[in-house]
């Protein structure tokens, strides 16, 4: 697979990655947005550890939604329950990258879990 460009806003971080070449992680499926973000130093909360049940890794896909794995009904149910959910909302731990994509990390969840501690 060719390298994909993944852009995280508002961090302004652009990464060129081959999702299939990333090592397996304990944060969801290999090649998912959460794993890519964490490997590049972009912090996205992930309280449930990448199993898609908490919604803290919510991101909004602003470009390239067709280049992500399709969402499951369970993922969409969780995403629909998070603050500021939109029709472009995805859970970063469940969205596997297959091409260029740009996502926005909503301000409410950039530090949601650590602020509750």
PyMOL commands that set and color helices and strands:
alter all, ss='L'
color gray80, all
select helices_A, chain A and resi 19-21+33-39+65-67+73-80+107-109+112-116
alter helices_A, ss='H'
color red, helices_A
select strands_A, chain A and resi 4-9+13-17+58-63+89-91+101-104
alter strands_A, ss='S'
color yellow, strands_A
deselect
rebuild
show_as cartoon
